């Protein structure tokens, strides 16, 4: 079956994860974790007696719970939901309007100081758009799907995509089939006509292949899975991506 659609993971495939942190430091801003802890402490101090040590411990527990649910149940809690869990554990609630505003402010840190895109990815996406339908399939860890659309628009990439499957909007995260099915439905193609590109074997590669898609492991930024992957191909540079997709299509 000829490949008709290409889907992209975002973090460490299109966006350079944590590349915003040096920019934050250069601008005199705190790191994102430090900013979130400070924002929560300031919000709680308006209503409760609370220490920074309590905030740090509660954040650590809430983050551990988040990652367990993400890895084992394929669900990514929103920033609001993570704060709900954290505050319940502390036994120190916030008024609803303040909680919503705090979650929104935390989720916009990567929008206001966006991460960089990886080398060659813009040229690759522009070239592929002339031949394939394109869609993003991405888990949302703190920044929402709406926020990530803003980040892509900042880099003048959003307009190239025919659809977006973000875990906070789909309700499940990779490798759950619902994430890939959302992209498939938005583009109106068959799974066998799709190829997915991502940097994690357990989420990107296994999730796509389970549905009959082809899958390419991208390793330029993160190569932890390079020698154990079941991917149909490995891509070390976005400059090679079009040729790799052509070769996979020719195999059919």
C-alpha positions in Angstrom: 0.0 0.0 0.0 1.4 3.4 -1.0 2.1 5.8 1.9 -0.3 8.7 1.8 0.2 10.3 5.3 3.0 11.1 7.7 2.6 11.7 11.4 5.0 13.4 13.7 5.7 13.1 17.4 6.7 16.5 18.7 9.1 16.4 21.6 12.7 15.5 20.5 11.3 14.9 17.0 10.2 18.3 15.9 10.7 20.4 19.1 14.0 20.3 20.9 12.9 19.5 24.5 14.3 21.8 27.2 16.0 24.1 24.6 13.9 26.9 26.2 15.7 26.6 29.5 18.9 28.4 28.4 16.7 31.1 26.9 14.9 31.5 30.2 18.1 31.8 32.1 19.5 34.3 29.6 16.4 36.4 30.1 16.7 36.3 33.9 13.8 33.9 34.4 13.8 30.9 36.7 13.8 27.4 35.2 10.3 25.9 34.5 10.3 23.7 37.6 11.5 26.5 39.9 8.8 28.8 38.4 6.1 26.3 38.9 7.1 25.7 42.5 7.3 29.4 43.2 3.9 30.1 41.5 2.2 27.4 43.6 3.8 28.6 46.8 2.7 32.2 46.2 -0.9 31.0 45.4 -1.1 28.9 48.5 0.4 31.4 50.9 -2.6 33.7 50.2 -4.8 31.1 52.0 -2.6 28.7 54.0 0.5 28.4 56.1 2.8 26.4 53.9 6.5 26.0 53.4 8.7 25.6 50.2 9.8 22.2 51.6 6.1 21.1 51.6 5.7 22.3 48.1 8.8 20.5 46.9 7.7 17.2 48.5 4.1 17.5 47.2 5.3 18.2 43.7 7.6 15.2 43.8 4.8 12.9 44.8 2.3 14.3 42.3 4.9 14.1 39.5 5.6 10.4 40.4 1.9 9.7 40.3 1.6 11.5 36.9 4.4 9.4 35.4 2.9 6.1 36.7 -0.5 6.9 35.2 1.2 8.1 31.9 3.3 5.0 31.6 0.9 2.3 32.8 -2.5 3.7 31.8 -1.6 5.8 28.8 -3.2 8.9 30.3 -1.6 12.3 30.7 -3.2 14.4 33.4 -3.7 18.0 32.5 -1.8 20.6 34.6 -5.1 21.4 36.3 -5.6 17.7 37.2 -2.0 17.3 38.5 -2.5 20.4 40.7 -5.8 18.9 42.0 -4.0 15.7 43.1 -1.2 17.7 44.6 -3.5 20.0 46.6 -5.6 17.1 47.8 -2.5 15.4 49.1 -1.4 18.6 50.9 -4.9 19.1 52.3 -4.6 22.8 51.2 -7.3 23.7 48.6 -7.4 26.8 46.4 -10.5 28.6 45.2 -11.6 27.2 41.8 -10.9 30.4 39.9 -7.4 30.7 41.4 -6.7 27.0 40.6 -7.8 27.5 37.0 -5.6 30.6 36.6 -2.6 28.9 38.2 -2.9 25.9 35.9 -3.2 28.1 32.9 -0.2 30.2 33.8 1.9 27.1 34.4 0.9 25.5 31.1 1.9 28.6 29.2 5.6 28.7 30.3 6.7 26.9 27.1 4.4 29.1 25.0 5.8 32.4 26.3 9.4 31.1 26.0 9.1 28.5 23.2 11.6 25.7 22.7 13.6 25.6 19.4 12.8 23.3 16.5 15.4 20.6 15.6 17.8 21.1 12.7 16.3 20.5 9.2 12.8 19.7 10.4 11.1 22.7 8.8 12.6 22.0 5.4 11.6 18.3 5.8 8.0 19.2 6.8 7.7 21.7 3.9 8.9 19.1 1.4 6.7 16.3 2.8 3.7 18.5 2.7 3.8 18.7 -1.1 3.4 14.9 -1.2 1.6 13.7 1.9 -1.0 14.6 4.4 0.6 15.5 7.7 -0.5 15.2 11.3 1.0 15.7 14.8 0.6 12.9 17.4 1.9 14.1 20.7 1.5 13.5 24.4 1.0 16.7 26.4 3.0 16.7 29.7 2.4 20.3 30.9 1.8 22.5 27.9 -1.7 21.9 26.4 -2.5 20.9 22.8 -3.7 24.5 22.3 -0.4 25.8 23.6 1.6 23.5 21.4 -0.4 24.7 18.4 0.8 28.2 19.4 4.4 27.0 19.6 4.2 25.5 16.2 2.6 28.7 14.8 5.5 30.6 16.3 7.9 28.5 14.2 5.6 28.9 11.2 4.9 25.1 11.1 1.3 24.8 12.2 -0.1 25.6 8.7 1.6 22.4 7.2 -0.4 20.0 9.3 -3.8 18.6 8.4 -4.6 17.5 11.9 -3.4 17.3 15.5 -3.8 14.5 18.0 -2.9 15.8 21.5 -3.3 13.5 24.5 -5.1 16.1 26.6 -7.7 16.4 23.8 -7.9 12.7 22.8 -8.1 11.6 26.4 -5.4 8.9 26.0 -1.7 9.1 25.3 0.7 7.0 23.2 0.9 4.1 22.6 -2.9 3.9 23.0 -4.7 3.2 19.7 -7.0 6.2 20.2 -4.1 8.6 19.6 -3.3 7.1 16.2 -6.9 6.6 15.3 -7.6 10.3 15.9 -4.9 11.2 13.3 -6.2 8.6 10.9 -9.7 9.9 11.1 -8.7 13.5 10.7 -6.7 12.7 7.5 -9.1 10.2 6.1 -6.6 7.5 5.2 -6.0 3.9 6.2 -3.6 2.9 8.9 -1.6 0.9 6.3 -1.2 4.2 4.3 0.5 6.0 7.3 4.0 6.2 8.6 4.8 7.7 12.1 8.0 9.3 13.1 9.1 9.5 16.8 11.9 9.1 19.2 10.5 6.5 21.6 10.2 2.8 20.7 7.6 1.9 23.4 5.3 4.8 22.6 5.9 5.9 19.0 7.1 2.8 17.2 5.1 0.0 19.0 2.0 2.1 19.1 2.0 2.8 15.4 3.0 -0.7 14.3 0.3 -2.3 16.4 -2.2 -0.7 14.1 -0.5 -1.7 10.9 1.4 1.6 10.3 5.0 1.9 9.4 7.2 3.6 12.0 10.5 5.5 11.8 12.7 6.0 14.9 14.2 9.5 14.9 17.5 9.4 16.8 19.3 12.7 16.2 18.3 14.1 19.6 17.5 11.0 21.6 19.0 7.6 20.6 18.3 5.5 23.7 16.2 3.0 21.7 18.3 2.8 18.6 19.7 -0.7 19.1 16.6 -2.3 20.5 13.8 -0.8 18.3 11.4 -2.7 16.1 11.1 0.4 13.8 10.9 -0.1 10.1 13.7 2.4 9.7 16.0 4.6 11.7 16.4 8.3 10.8 19.4 10.2 12.2 18.8 13.5 10.3 15.6 15.1 9.0 17.5 15.7 5.7 17.2 11.9 5.1 13.5 11.6 6.0 11.9 11.9 2.6 14.3 9.3 1.1 13.5 6.9 4.0 9.8 7.3 3.5 10.2 6.7 -0.3 12.1 3.5 0.5 9.4 2.2 2.8 6.8 3.0 0.2 8.8 1.1 -2.5 9.0 -2.0 -0.2 5.2 -2.3 -0.5 
